[in-house]
Amino acid sequence: MSRPRPLVVGNWKMHLVPSRTGPYLRELLPRLSGLRDREIAVAPAFTSLPSAAAALGGSTIRLAAQDLFWEDEGAYTGEVSASMLRDLGVAYVLAGHSERRQLGETDGMVARKVAAALRAGLSPIACVGERQEARDAGGAVPVVREQILKAFEEAPAAAAPGLAVAYEPIWAIGTGRAATPGDVAAMHAAIRAELVRRFGDPAGRVIRILYGGSVTAANVDPLMATPEVDGLLVGGASLKPDDFARIAAFR
Ligand code: PGA
C-alpha cells in the first residue's frame, strides 16, 4: 500500500491572539505555495479559529484545533464541541496532547474525545508519548502501546482512514532535544504494528503517524526521510513563518 500523504501540523498552543492570527497567516501562506504533495494545517487557540478560517479562505492549508469536549451538546459551561469546531471549518483536532494530560486528562477522556471528533466528521490526531523515566527504564513502547489502545477504544475500523497518531515523547517537547530518527523509526514501527493489530490490514496501515517534539528547520529533513514518519506536529517552530515554512517544505 502506498505511503499516506504526509501531514504537517503547526500547534500554536496558547499563542497568537485573534488580531495577530490574520497577519501571521498572511506572512505564512505565500511561503507555502507550491507544496502540493503534502497536507499542511495550523492549530490556533479556539478564540483564533474564526480569524484563521477567514485568512485561510481559498487556500489549501487546513484548519486544526488543539482540543475538544467529548459531548456533542448540552450544559457544559466553558467546553467546545466537535460540531462547533466543524462549523468553523476545522478539519483536524488534537486529542490528548501531553500538556493536557499534565492538567488531568486521562486515557478515558482521550478515547471519548476521539469518538466525539469522529461523530462530527473531524479527523482526530491522538497524541501519545512516554516520559523520560519510562524510556530510561526501557518501557517506552508498552506505555505508548497502551495509550494508543485506549485512545482508539471507541473508534470503529471503518474510521481508520480519518485517524492519525502523533508520537510526542514528553522529554522532547519544548526542550530542544528531538528524538533521533532511529528512535522515532523504532517507535513508529511499534505503533504501526499496534494499529494493524487493532484495525487490521490494510486499514491499520493508512493511519498517519506523525512525530512531534522539538522539530526545527535544522532537524526536519532526516526525520521526514525516515520511512516510518508520515508527518510532523510542530510546536515552538510553528510560530515563526520562515521556520514553519521551511519545515513544511521538508525534503
Ligand atoms: P515543540 O512542541 O515543537 O515546541 O517541542 C511540540 C508539541 O507540543 O506539539
Residues whose N, C-alpha, C, O or C-beta is under 5 A from the ligand:
A	BS01	PGA	N11 A172 I173 G174 T175 G212 G213 S214 V215 L233 V234 G235 G236 A237
